[in-house]
Amino acid sequence: MNSRLEKHEKFIKEALDDPKTDFKWLLDYHKTWIGFMQHERLIHLMVTIAFGLVLMIAFGVSMISDGFYLLILDGIIIILLGFYIAHYYQLENGVQRWYILYDEIIKRVKTEGEKHG
């Protein structure tokens, strides 16, 4: 997912530097990809919350029982949750950068419209 974020971001930045770019098309294209990534963010947020709830339940059960194997399960879930939080953090920051690019594209569309209008 991170490579897709970076690839798209690079494409948009290169298009912003190209004087031949159709900024209205670029705006629609970028808006479509923002929609895709917002959906990804929502799904990843729900999965992250689910992992957090599973961790709380597993930790509660391991506190009640005296089985060592449940602490191993807690450790595995903590590690998975850590990776998921790191992934979600990168996804969130990537989409936030895309919003800045979106604002820049809108400026270019307005500037282009003023030149022709």
C-alpha positions in Angstrom: 0.0 0.0 0.0 2.8 2.4 0.8 4.4 1.9 -2.6 1.1 2.8 -4.2 0.8 5.9 -2.1 4.3 7.0 -3.1 3.9 6.1 -6.8 0.7 8.1 -7.0 2.2 11.0 -5.1 5.2 11.1 -7.4 2.9 11.0 -10.5 0.9 14.0 -9.2 4.0 16.0 -8.3 5.4 15.4 -11.8 2.1 16.3 -13.4 2.0 19.6 -11.4 5.4 20.4 -12.8 4.4 19.7 -16.4 3.0 22.7 -18.2 1.0 20.5 -20.6 -1.1 18.9 -17.8 -4.8 19.1 -18.0 -5.5 20.1 -14.4 -9.2 19.4 -14.5 -8.5 15.8 -15.5 -5.8 15.6 -12.9 -8.2 16.9 -10.2 -10.8 14.2 -11.1 -8.1 11.5 -11.2 -6.6 12.5 -7.9 -10.0 12.8 -6.3 -10.9 9.3 -7.4 -7.7 7.9 -5.8 -8.3 9.9 -2.6 -11.7 8.1 -2.4 -10.0 4.7 -2.8 -7.6 5.6 0.0 -10.3 6.9 2.3 -12.0 3.5 1.9 -8.7 1.8 2.8 -8.3 4.0 5.8 -11.8 3.2 7.1 -11.2 -0.6 6.6 -7.8 -0.4 8.3 -9.2 1.6 11.2 -12.0 -1.0 11.8 -9.5 -3.8 11.7 -7.1 -1.9 14.1 -10.0 -1.3 16.5 -11.0 -5.0 16.2 -7.4 -6.1 17.1 -7.5 -3.7 20.0 -10.7 -5.2 21.3 -9.4 -8.8 20.8 -6.2 -7.8 22.7 -8.3 -6.4 25.6 -10.4 -9.6 25.8 -7.4 -11.9 25.5 -5.6 -9.9 28.2 -8.6 -10.0 30.5 -8.9 -13.8 30.0 -5.2 -14.2 30.7 -5.5 -12.2 33.9 -8.4 -14.5 35.1 -6.8 -17.8 34.2 -3.3 -18.8 35.2 -2.2 -20.4 31.9 1.1 -19.2 30.5 0.1 -19.9 27.0 -2.4 -17.1 27.1 0.4 -14.6 27.8 2.1 -15.8 24.6 -1.2 -15.2 22.7 -1.3 -11.7 24.3 2.3 -11.1 23.0 1.4 -12.2 19.5 -1.6 -9.9 19.4 0.4 -7.0 20.7 3.0 -7.5 18.0 0.3 -7.7 15.3 -1.5 -4.7 16.6 1.8 -2.8 16.6 2.4 -3.5 13.0 -1.2 -2.6 12.1 -0.9 0.7 13.9 2.3 1.5 12.1 0.7 0.7 8.8 -2.4 2.8 9.6 -0.1 5.6 10.6 1.7 5.6 7.3 -1.6 5.3 5.4 -3.1 8.2 7.3 0.0 10.4 6.7 0.0 9.6 3.0 -3.6 10.6 2.6 -3.0 13.8 4.5 -0.1 14.6 2.0 -2.6 13.9 -0.8 -5.0 16.5 0.6 -2.2 19.1 0.3 -1.6 18.0 -3.4 -5.4 18.2 -3.9 -5.4 21.8 -2.7 -2.5 22.6 -5.1 -4.3 21.1 -8.0 -7.4 23.2 -7.2 -5.2 26.3 -7.3 -3.9 25.3 -10.7 -7.4 24.6 -12.0 -8.5 28.1 -10.9 -5.4 29.7 -12.4 -5.9 27.9 -15.6 -9.6 29.0 -15.7 -8.6 32.6 -15.1 -6.1 32.5 -18.0 -8.8 31.1 -20.4 -11.8 33.0 -19.0 
